[in-house]
Amino acid sequence: MLLFLVHRVGLGRLAAALAVLVGAALIPGATPAIAAPTACQELRYPVTVPGATGQFIAGTLCVPKGATRVQVLVPGGTYNQTYWEYRPEGAPSVREAMNAAGIATLNVDRLGTGKSSKPLSALILSDVSAATIHQVIQQVRPRFAKVVLIAHSVGAGAARIEAATYKDVDGLVITGLTHLIDAVDILPVFTTLIPVQVARAADARAKAWGLDAGYLTTTPGSRYRDFHRPSVEPRAAIDYDETNWDAFSAAEAPGVVAEAMPLTTRSRQVTASTLMVMGENDIALCGLGPLDKPIPLFGGLQVKFLSKVGSKIGADCTSSEALVRSEKPFYPNARSFDAFVVRGAGHSINFGTQAPTQYPVVSNWTNGL
C-alpha cells in the first residue's frame, strides 16, 4: 500500500504537511474561484531497478476535481520537482497552470534525485530511468483516461526512450532536447559537473545523501552559465535555481547524448502525439553548429568556417513554425507533431519571464488529445 503525506495545496503556495496517513482520501486545496478545487498528495511509487532492492519514485499528485487527464512531469539533470514549481515573476508555476486548466499533474523526482531512491549511480542507465518512469505510468494510468508525459533535458531523453519503448502514453511533451548537441556550447556545462560530495561538500543535503562519486552536480554559482545564458532572467530566478540544485548519475549521460543524435535517437519509434517546447536562446541545442562560430586562436586571432545554407547542427528555434520544420522529420510515426518556442528563454525554459506563454499551448494541446 502506498504511503503518502496529504497536503493542502492551492494555486498559491504549498502549505505544511498535515499528517502521515495510509490510504487516506484526498483533501481539497484552496484555489481561485475560476479553477477547479485541486487536491495534492505526496506519493511513493515502488519500482524495480536491476541490482537494487526497495526502490521507489517520489512524486506529488495534484488532481483538480473531475480531471480525466494527467501529466507526468519529469525534471532534467540536476533538477527535481521544484523545477515545475517555480513561479516566474509571480505568475503561476507550470504545475499550477496545468491544474488551473483542469489537468491533473504527477510531479516526480527521477531515480537518484530529490526524494526518490538513490541506488548506486552506476545502476541508473538511461534505459533504467525510462523503465522506472514506465512503472510509475502503469500505476497511475488506471485512474485517468489520458496520460501525457512532459519532460525536460536529461529527463526528456529518458521520457523519449520510455514513449518509444513502451508506447503507453497518449501524449509526449519534450522540452530542452532536440536532435544534435552543439559541442562548443555544451562543453562548459561538463566542466562544472563534478561529484556531489566535492561540489557541495559544505551543503547539509549532500552530507545527508551520502552519494557515491558517480552522482554529479553543478558547482556553486554556475547554473546561470550552464542552463540560462544568454537569456536575461531576474535574480530571483537564478537564486531559486541555485538553491534547489540536485544531482544526476553520470551513467545516464551516454544514453541521453545518444537520444540527441539523429543516427541513434529512438524518436522515430514514438507513436504518441508529440509537442516540443524549446527556449529561443537554448544555445546548446538550437541554432548553427560549431562551424558557424569563430574559433579562438593564440594572440587573439580567430578563424571562422562558414557552413553551407541548411547545414545547421542544432534545431531551428527562430520560430515555432521553424522548429516544426526542423524537428518533425525525427518523429515520422507520431500521431501528430507540434512545436512552440518560448521567446527569450534559455535552456531551462520554466525560469524565463516569458515562460507563461507556453502554459495555454501545453494545456490546450493536452486537453485536445
C-alpha positions as CSV (number, residue, x, y, z in Angstrom):
1,M,0.0,0.0,0.0
2,L,1.3,3.4,-0.9
3,L,2.4,5.7,2.0
4,F,1.8,9.4,1.4
5,L,1.7,12.8,3.0
6,V,-1.5,14.7,2.4
7,H,-1.0,18.3,1.7
8,R,-3.5,21.2,1.4
9,V,-2.3,22.8,-1.8
10,G,-3.9,25.7,-3.7
11,L,-2.8,27.5,-6.8
12,G,-1.0,29.7,-4.3
13,R,1.9,28.3,-2.2
14,L,2.2,24.8,-0.7
15,A,1.3,24.7,3.0
16,A,2.9,22.4,5.6
17,A,2.1,18.7,5.6
18,L,-1.0,17.8,7.6
19,A,-0.2,14.3,8.6
20,V,1.3,10.9,7.6
21,L,-1.6,8.7,6.5
22,V,-2.2,5.3,5.0
23,G,-4.9,5.1,2.4
24,A,-6.5,8.4,3.3
25,A,-8.7,10.4,1.0
26,L,-7.6,13.5,-0.9
27,I,-8.1,16.8,0.8
28,P,-9.3,19.6,-1.4
29,G,-7.0,22.6,-1.6
30,A,-7.9,26.3,-1.6
31,T,-7.9,27.6,-5.2
32,P,-9.1,30.6,-7.0
33,A,-12.8,30.6,-7.9
34,I,-12.1,30.3,-11.6
35,A,-10.2,27.0,-11.1
36,A,-11.5,23.6,-10.1
37,P,-10.6,22.6,-6.5
38,T,-7.2,20.8,-6.5
39,A,-6.1,18.1,-4.1
40,C,-2.5,17.2,-3.8
41,Q,-0.7,14.3,-2.1
42,E,2.9,13.1,-1.9
43,L,3.3,9.5,-3.0
44,R,6.0,6.8,-3.3
45,Y,5.7,4.5,-6.3
46,P,7.6,1.2,-5.9
47,V,9.8,0.5,-8.9
48,T,12.1,-2.4,-9.9
49,V,15.7,-1.4,-10.5
50,P,18.1,-4.2,-11.6
51,G,20.8,-4.6,-9.0
52,A,18.9,-2.8,-6.2
53,T,16.0,-3.6,-3.9
54,G,13.3,-1.5,-2.3
55,Q,13.5,1.3,-4.8
56,F,10.8,3.9,-5.4
57,I,10.0,7.1,-7.3
58,A,8.7,10.0,-5.2
59,G,6.0,12.3,-6.7
60,T,3.3,14.8,-5.9
61,L,0.0,14.0,-7.4
62,C,-2.3,17.1,-7.8
63,V,-5.8,16.3,-9.1
64,P,-8.4,19.1,-9.9
65,K,-12.0,18.0,-9.3
66,G,-13.2,16.0,-12.3
67,A,-9.8,15.7,-14.0
68,T,-9.6,12.9,-16.7
69,R,-6.1,13.7,-17.9
70,V,-2.8,13.6,-16.1
71,Q,0.6,15.0,-17.0
72,V,3.6,13.2,-15.6
73,L,6.2,15.9,-15.1
74,V,9.8,14.8,-15.3
75,P,12.6,17.3,-14.5
76,G,16.1,17.4,-16.1
77,G,19.6,16.6,-14.8
78,T,20.5,18.3,-11.5
79,Y,16.8,19.3,-11.1
80,N,13.9,17.8,-9.1
81,Q,10.2,18.5,-8.6
82,T,11.0,22.2,-7.8
83,Y,11.7,22.8,-11.5
84,W,8.0,22.6,-12.3
85,E,7.0,24.7,-9.2
86,Y,8.9,27.9,-10.0
87,R,6.6,31.0,-10.4
88,P,8.2,33.4,-13.0
89,E,7.7,36.9,-11.6
90,G,4.7,35.9,-9.6
91,A,2.9,34.1,-12.4
92,P,1.7,30.5,-11.7
93,S,4.1,27.7,-12.0
94,V,3.8,25.1,-14.8
95,R,2.2,22.7,-12.3
96,E,-0.3,25.3,-11.0
97,A,-1.2,26.4,-14.5
98,M,-2.0,22.9,-15.6
99,N,-4.1,22.3,-12.5
100,A,-6.0,25.5,-13.2
101,A,-6.7,24.2,-16.7
102,G,-8.3,21.1,-15.1
103,I,-5.4,18.8,-15.8
104,A,-4.0,16.6,-13.1
105,T,-0.2,16.5,-12.6
106,L,2.2,14.0,-11.2
107,N,5.4,15.9,-10.5
108,V,8.1,13.3,-10.0
109,D,11.7,13.1,-8.9
110,R,13.7,10.9,-11.3
111,L,15.5,7.9,-9.9
112,G,18.5,9.1,-7.9
113,T,17.1,12.6,-7.3
114,G,15.0,14.6,-4.9
115,K,13.0,12.3,-2.6
116,S,13.3,9.3,-4.8
117,S,15.6,6.3,-4.1
118,K,19.3,6.8,-4.6
119,P,20.9,3.5,-5.6
120,L,24.5,3.1,-6.8
121,S,24.9,5.7,-9.6
122,A,26.2,3.0,-12.0
123,L,22.8,1.4,-12.0
124,I,21.0,4.4,-13.3
125,L,21.4,4.0,-17.1
126,S,19.0,5.9,-19.3
127,D,17.0,2.8,-20.1
128,V,16.7,2.1,-16.4
129,S,15.5,5.6,-15.8
130,A,13.0,5.2,-18.6
131,A,11.8,1.9,-17.2
132,T,11.1,3.5,-13.8
133,I,9.0,6.2,-15.4
134,H,7.1,3.4,-17.3
135,Q,6.4,1.7,-14.0
136,V,5.0,4.9,-12.5
137,I,2.8,5.4,-15.5
138,Q,1.4,1.9,-15.2
139,Q,0.4,2.7,-11.6
140,V,-1.3,6.0,-12.3
141,R,-2.9,5.2,-15.7
142,P,-6.0,3.3,-14.3
143,R,-7.2,6.5,-12.7
144,F,-7.1,8.6,-15.9
145,A,-8.4,8.4,-19.4
146,K,-5.3,10.1,-20.9
147,V,-1.7,10.2,-19.8
148,V,0.8,12.8,-21.1
149,L,4.5,12.6,-20.3
150,I,6.2,16.0,-20.0
151,A,9.9,16.1,-19.6
152,H,12.9,18.4,-19.7
153,S,16.5,17.9,-20.9
154,V,18.1,14.8,-19.4
155,G,14.6,13.8,-18.2
156,A,13.4,14.3,-21.8
157,G,15.9,11.8,-23.0
158,A,14.5,9.2,-20.6
159,A,10.9,10.2,-21.5
160,R,11.6,9.8,-25.2
161,I,13.0,6.3,-24.6
162,E,10.0,5.5,-22.5
163,A,7.5,6.6,-25.0
164,A,9.4,4.8,-27.9
165,T,9.8,1.6,-26.0
166,Y,6.6,1.1,-24.1
167,K,4.1,3.1,-26.2
168,D,1.9,3.6,-23.1
169,V,1.3,7.4,-23.2
170,D,-1.2,9.4,-25.2
171,G,1.0,12.5,-25.5
172,L,4.7,13.4,-25.2
173,V,5.9,16.9,-24.5
174,I,9.7,17.3,-25.0
175,T,11.4,20.4,-23.6
176,G,15.2,21.2,-23.7
177,L,16.1,18.3,-26.1
178,T,16.4,18.4,-29.8
179,H,18.4,16.2,-32.3
180,L,22.0,17.4,-32.1
181,I,24.1,19.0,-29.4
182,D,26.3,22.0,-30.1
183,A,29.6,20.8,-28.7
184,V,31.0,24.3,-28.4
185,D,28.3,25.5,-26.1
186,I,27.7,22.2,-24.2
187,L,31.3,21.6,-23.1
188,P,31.4,24.4,-20.5
189,V,28.5,22.7,-18.7
190,F,30.5,19.5,-18.3
191,T,33.4,21.4,-16.7
192,T,31.1,22.4,-13.9
193,L,29.6,19.0,-13.3
194,I,31.6,17.2,-10.6
195,P,30.8,14.7,-7.8
196,V,28.2,16.0,-5.4
197,Q,30.4,15.4,-2.3
198,V,33.1,17.6,-3.8
199,A,30.9,20.3,-5.4
200,R,28.6,20.7,-2.4
201,A,30.8,19.5,0.4
202,A,29.5,22.1,2.8
203,D,25.8,21.5,2.0
204,A,23.7,19.6,4.5
205,R,21.8,17.8,1.7
206,A,25.0,16.5,0.2
207,K,26.1,15.2,3.6
208,A,22.8,13.6,4.3
209,W,22.5,11.9,0.9
210,G,26.0,10.3,1.1
211,L,26.1,9.8,-2.6
212,D,28.9,7.9,-4.4
213,A,31.3,9.7,-6.8
214,G,29.2,8.9,-9.9
215,Y,26.5,11.3,-8.7
216,L,27.3,14.7,-10.2
217,T,26.0,18.2,-9.7
218,T,26.9,21.8,-10.6
219,T,29.4,23.9,-8.7
220,P,28.0,26.8,-6.8
221,G,27.3,29.9,-8.9
222,S,27.5,28.0,-12.3
223,R,23.8,27.4,-13.0
224,Y,23.2,30.6,-14.9
225,R,26.1,29.8,-17.3
226,D,25.0,26.2,-17.6
227,F,21.2,26.5,-18.0
228,H,20.2,30.1,-18.7
229,R,22.7,32.1,-20.7
230,P,22.4,34.2,-22.8
231,S,18.8,34.8,-21.6
232,V,18.3,37.7,-19.2
233,E,16.3,36.5,-16.2
234,P,15.5,38.0,-12.8
235,R,18.0,37.5,-10.0
236,A,15.2,35.7,-8.1
237,A,15.0,33.0,-10.8
238,I,18.7,32.3,-10.7
239,D,18.7,32.3,-6.9
240,Y,15.8,29.8,-6.9
241,D,17.7,27.6,-9.3
242,E,20.9,27.7,-7.3
243,T,19.0,26.9,-4.0
244,N,17.2,23.9,-5.5
245,W,20.1,22.2,-7.1
246,D,20.1,18.4,-7.3
247,A,22.2,15.5,-8.6
248,F,22.2,13.1,-11.5
249,S,24.0,10.0,-12.4
250,A,26.9,10.2,-14.8
251,A,25.9,6.7,-16.1
252,E,22.7,8.2,-17.5
253,A,24.6,10.7,-19.7
254,P,25.6,8.4,-22.6
255,G,22.0,7.4,-23.3
256,V,20.8,11.0,-23.3
257,V,23.6,12.0,-25.7
258,A,22.6,9.1,-28.0
259,E,19.0,10.4,-27.9
260,A,20.2,13.8,-29.1
261,M,21.9,12.3,-32.2
262,P,20.0,11.7,-35.4
263,L,21.5,8.3,-36.1
264,T,20.9,6.9,-32.6
265,T,17.7,8.6,-31.4
266,R,14.6,6.5,-30.8
267,S,12.2,9.3,-31.6
268,R,11.4,7.5,-34.8
269,Q,9.7,4.8,-32.7
270,V,7.5,7.3,-30.9
271,T,3.8,6.9,-31.9
272,A,2.2,9.2,-29.3
273,S,1.2,12.8,-30.3
274,T,4.2,14.9,-29.6
275,L,4.7,18.6,-28.7
276,M,8.2,20.1,-28.5
277,V,8.7,23.3,-26.4
278,M,12.2,25.0,-26.7
279,G,13.7,28.2,-25.5
280,E,14.7,30.6,-28.2
281,N,18.1,31.0,-26.6
282,D,18.9,27.4,-25.9
283,I,22.3,27.8,-27.5
284,A,23.5,24.2,-26.9
285,L,20.5,22.6,-28.8
286,C,19.3,25.4,-31.1
287,G,20.9,27.3,-33.9
288,L,24.0,26.9,-36.0
289,G,26.8,24.5,-35.0
290,P,30.5,24.9,-34.4
291,L,31.4,25.6,-38.0
292,D,29.4,28.8,-37.9
293,K,31.2,30.2,-34.9
294,P,34.5,31.9,-34.6
295,I,37.2,29.6,-33.2
296,P,39.7,31.5,-30.9
297,L,43.4,31.1,-31.7
298,F,46.6,32.3,-30.0
299,G,47.2,36.0,-29.8
300,G,43.5,37.0,-30.0
301,L,43.2,35.7,-33.6
302,Q,40.0,34.0,-34.7
303,V,39.1,31.7,-37.6
304,K,35.6,31.1,-38.9
305,F,34.5,28.4,-41.2
306,L,31.2,29.2,-43.0
307,S,28.9,26.2,-43.4
308,K,26.5,25.9,-46.3
309,V,22.9,27.0,-46.0
310,G,20.8,24.3,-44.4
311,S,23.7,22.6,-42.6
312,K,22.5,23.5,-39.1
313,I,23.6,21.2,-36.3
314,G,21.1,22.5,-33.7
315,A,17.4,22.8,-34.3
316,D,15.9,25.9,-35.8
317,C,14.3,27.7,-32.8
318,T,13.8,31.0,-34.5
319,S,10.0,30.4,-34.5
320,S,7.5,27.7,-33.6
321,E,6.9,27.1,-37.3
322,A,10.7,26.7,-38.0
323,L,11.0,24.3,-35.1
324,V,8.3,22.1,-36.5
325,R,10.1,22.0,-39.9
326,S,13.4,21.3,-38.1
327,E,12.3,18.5,-35.8
328,K,9.2,16.9,-37.3
329,P,11.2,14.6,-39.6
330,F,12.6,12.9,-36.5
331,Y,9.1,11.8,-35.4
332,P,7.7,10.2,-38.6
333,N,5.4,7.8,-36.7
334,A,4.0,10.2,-34.1
335,R,0.2,10.7,-34.5
336,S,0.9,14.4,-34.7
337,F,3.8,16.8,-34.1
338,D,3.6,20.4,-32.9
339,A,6.2,22.8,-31.5
340,F,6.4,26.1,-29.6
341,V,9.3,28.5,-29.0
342,V,9.4,30.4,-25.7
343,R,10.9,33.8,-26.6
344,G,13.9,34.9,-24.8
345,A,14.2,31.7,-22.8
346,G,17.4,29.7,-22.3
347,H,17.7,26.0,-21.8
348,S,15.7,25.8,-18.6
349,I,12.6,27.5,-20.0
350,N,10.5,27.5,-16.9
351,F,12.6,30.3,-15.4
352,G,12.2,32.8,-18.3
353,T,10.0,35.8,-17.9
354,Q,8.1,34.6,-21.0
355,A,7.6,31.1,-19.6
356,P,3.9,31.6,-19.0
357,T,3.4,31.9,-22.8
358,Q,3.8,28.1,-23.0
359,Y,1.0,27.4,-20.5
360,P,-2.0,27.7,-22.8
361,V,-0.2,26.0,-25.6
362,V,0.6,22.9,-23.4
363,S,-2.8,22.8,-21.6
364,N,-4.9,23.3,-24.7
365,W,-2.8,20.7,-26.5
366,T,-3.3,18.2,-23.6
367,N,-7.0,18.8,-23.4
368,G,-7.3,18.3,-27.1
369,L,-5.9,14.8,-27.1
